[in-house]
Amino acid sequence: MIWQSDEDRAWAVEEACRNARPSPLEIGLGGWILRASGGPTRRTNSLNPLRGWRDDPARIIAEAESLYRSLGRPLIVRVPDLVPEMGAVLDGLGYRSEGEACTLFAALPPEDRAVPDDVILTDAPDAAWLEAHAACEGVMSEAALRAYRDSLACLILPRMFARRIEADRTVAVAYGVLHRGILVFESVATHPAHRRAGHARSLIATLMAWARREGATGACLQVIAGNAPARALYGGLGFSRNLYDYRYRRRD
């Protein structure tokens, strides 16, 4: 896909990332999407912006606060650099900033590669993938597991789930989603006992090759800004361009 500007690319990636991790419950709200999946994940339980016209920020915040209150939850606002108008309003209301993250982009390499013998690909998260994901992520509450699986059940875009096997055990998992020529990486995780051995790199390279065969030309992912090991891994795979940062805002 050819974008007319950096802003076009950034908004295309924002849309792709949102669709790669859907929320079973969401509504449109004056140029924003209010997402309420349940569980602890902020991305699927926050107010997220859309491109184009957006209603008065103060009015949106007041309406969103009321709606989240009716669900028994605090309002969390996800604020990308793409929507600077929201910052001053949230500052005035005492919303603190947390969870700074960056959005990385890479062009897909032209070369193809066969699926390695130690990587298993499935177009849906089977029981083995889900079990391995839980083991890689560590202890997750029942509410978190349920919300995560409900999110995956809402995926309707082309997707591929990958896991790497070593000594008959899954040591790393990831999945990728294709949206309008963009591959989005999600849930890249390695078991704590098997980190720094290149497992995640192998999965990412395999998914990039799959996406290239499906006609994608670019890939993106979102990562915690302070996660130096992850950023080094992704940088080595061509994710050298940071399109925009974002953070979450909530009131104590």
C-alpha positions in Angstrom: 0.0 0.0 0.0 1.2 3.5 -0.8 0.5 6.2 1.7 0.2 9.9 0.8 1.9 11.1 4.0 3.4 9.9 7.3 0.1 10.8 9.0 -1.8 8.5 6.6 0.6 5.6 7.4 0.3 6.3 11.2 -3.5 6.2 11.1 -3.5 3.1 8.9 -1.3 1.4 11.5 -3.4 2.6 14.4 -6.5 1.1 12.8 -4.7 -2.2 12.0 -3.4 -2.5 15.6 -6.9 -1.9 17.0 -8.4 -4.5 14.8 -5.7 -7.1 15.6 -6.7 -7.0 19.3 -10.5 -6.6 19.2 -12.8 -5.9 22.1 -16.0 -7.9 22.3 -17.7 -4.8 23.7 -17.2 -1.3 22.2 -19.2 1.7 21.0 -18.5 4.8 18.9 -18.5 8.0 20.9 -18.0 11.3 19.0 -15.0 10.3 17.0 -13.6 7.9 19.6 -14.2 4.2 20.4 -15.1 3.2 23.9 -13.8 -0.3 24.5 -14.8 -2.4 27.5 -13.7 -6.0 27.2 -13.2 -6.7 30.9 -10.0 -8.1 32.3 -6.8 -6.1 33.0 -5.7 -5.1 29.5 -5.8 -1.3 29.1 -5.9 -1.3 25.3 -9.3 -3.1 25.2 -10.7 -1.3 28.2 -10.0 2.3 27.3 -11.2 5.2 25.1 -9.4 5.2 21.8 -9.4 7.8 19.0 -10.5 7.6 15.4 -9.1 9.6 12.5 -11.1 12.6 11.4 -13.6 14.7 13.2 -13.7 14.3 17.0 -16.1 16.0 19.3 -15.1 18.5 22.0 -12.5 16.7 24.2 -14.1 17.9 27.5 -17.5 16.7 26.4 -16.1 13.3 25.3 -14.4 12.8 28.7 -17.5 13.7 30.6 -19.6 11.2 28.6 -17.0 8.5 28.8 -16.6 8.9 32.5 -20.3 8.4 33.0 -20.4 5.3 30.7 -17.5 3.6 32.4 -18.9 4.5 35.8 -22.1 2.6 34.8 -19.8 -0.4 34.2 -18.2 -0.1 37.6 -14.8 0.9 36.1 -12.6 4.0 36.0 -12.1 5.8 32.7 -8.8 5.0 31.0 -7.9 7.1 27.9 -5.4 5.9 25.4 -3.8 9.0 23.9 -1.5 8.6 20.9 0.6 11.5 19.7 -1.9 11.7 16.8 -4.5 13.4 19.0 -2.6 16.2 20.9 -5.9 18.1 21.7 -6.8 15.6 24.5 -3.7 16.2 26.6 -4.5 19.6 28.0 -8.0 18.6 29.0 -6.8 15.5 30.8 -4.0 17.6 32.5 -6.6 20.0 33.8 -8.8 17.1 35.2 -5.9 15.5 37.0 -5.4 12.5 34.8 -1.9 11.0 35.2 0.1 9.4 32.5 1.3 5.7 32.5 2.2 2.9 30.2 4.3 4.8 27.6 4.6 2.8 24.4 5.8 3.2 20.9 4.5 2.0 17.5 7.2 0.5 15.3 7.1 -0.1 11.6 9.1 -2.2 9.1 8.9 -2.9 5.4 8.6 -6.6 4.8 11.7 -8.2 3.3 11.3 -9.5 -0.2 12.9 -12.9 0.4 10.7 -15.8 1.2 11.4 -18.7 3.6 10.0 -22.1 4.4 8.3 -22.7 7.7 11.0 -24.1 10.0 10.4 -27.7 11.2 10.3 -26.4 14.8 7.5 -23.8 14.2 3.9 -24.8 14.1 1.4 -22.5 12.4 -2.4 -22.6 12.8 -5.0 -20.2 11.6 -6.8 -20.3 15.0 -5.6 -20.4 18.6 -5.9 -24.1 19.4 -5.7 -25.5 22.9 -1.9 -26.1 22.6 -1.3 -22.5 21.6 -3.5 -21.1 24.3 -1.8 -23.3 27.0 1.6 -22.3 25.8 0.7 -18.6 25.7 -0.5 -18.8 29.4 2.8 -20.5 30.3 4.9 -17.9 28.5 3.0 -15.0 30.1 3.0 -16.4 33.6 0.2 -16.3 36.2 -3.0 -14.8 34.7 -6.3 -14.5 36.6 -9.4 -16.2 35.4 -10.8 -12.9 34.4 -7.7 -12.1 32.3 -7.7 -15.4 30.6 -11.4 -15.2 29.8 -11.1 -11.6 28.4 -8.1 -12.6 26.3 -9.8 -15.6 24.7 -13.0 -13.6 24.1 -10.8 -11.0 22.3 -9.2 -13.7 20.1 -12.7 -15.1 19.3 -13.6 -11.8 17.7 -10.8 -11.8 15.2 -12.2 -11.9 11.6 -9.2 -10.7 9.7 -6.7 -13.1 8.1 -4.4 -14.3 11.0 -1.8 -16.9 11.8 -0.8 -18.3 15.2 2.7 -19.5 15.7 4.6 -21.5 18.3 8.1 -22.8 18.5 8.9 -26.2 19.7 12.1 -27.3 21.5 12.5 -30.8 23.0 8.7 -31.4 22.5 7.8 -28.3 24.5 6.5 -24.9 23.2 9.0 -22.3 24.2 7.6 -19.2 22.4 4.4 -18.0 20.9 3.1 -15.1 18.7 0.3 -14.3 16.3 0.0 -12.0 13.3 -3.0 -10.3 11.8 -3.3 -8.9 8.2 -5.1 -5.6 7.7 -5.0 -3.8 4.4 -1.5 -4.9 3.5 -0.1 -4.5 7.1 1.0 -7.3 9.3 0.4 -6.7 13.0 2.3 -8.7 15.6 0.5 -9.5 18.8 1.2 -11.6 21.9 4.9 -12.2 21.2 6.1 -14.1 24.3 8.9 -16.5 25.3 8.8 -18.9 28.2 10.9 -17.4 31.0 13.2 -20.5 31.0 14.0 -20.1 27.3 14.6 -16.4 26.8 17.5 -14.9 24.8 17.8 -17.9 22.6 16.3 -16.5 19.4 12.9 -18.2 19.6 10.8 -15.0 19.2 13.0 -13.9 16.3 12.3 -17.2 14.5 8.5 -16.8 15.0 8.6 -13.2 13.8 10.6 -14.0 10.7 8.3 -16.9 9.9 5.1 -14.7 10.3 6.7 -12.0 8.1 7.3 -14.6 5.4 3.7 -15.8 5.6 2.4 -12.2 5.4 4.6 -11.5 2.4 3.1 -14.5 0.6 -0.3 -13.1 1.4 0.5 -9.8 -0.3 1.4 -7.7 2.7 4.2 -5.1 2.3 4.7 -3.7 5.9 4.6 -4.9 9.5 4.0 -3.1 12.8 3.9 -3.7 16.5 3.5 -1.8 19.7 5.9 -2.2 22.5 6.5 -0.6 25.9 8.9 2.2 25.4 11.3 1.2 28.2 11.5 -2.5 27.2 15.1 -2.3 25.9 15.5 -6.0 25.1 12.3 -6.1 23.1 13.2 -3.0 21.2 16.7 -4.4 20.4 15.1 -7.6 19.1 12.7 -5.8 16.9 15.3 -3.3 15.7 17.4 -6.2 14.5 14.4 -7.4 12.4 14.0 -4.1 10.6 11.6 -2.3 13.0 13.7 0.9 13.1 10.9 3.4 12.4 8.9 4.7 15.3 5.7 6.1 13.8 4.2 7.5 17.0 4.1 7.1 20.8 1.1 6.7 23.0 0.3 6.5 26.7 -2.6 5.9 29.0 -4.2 8.5 31.2 -6.3 7.8 34.3 -7.3 9.7 37.4 -6.5 8.3 40.8 
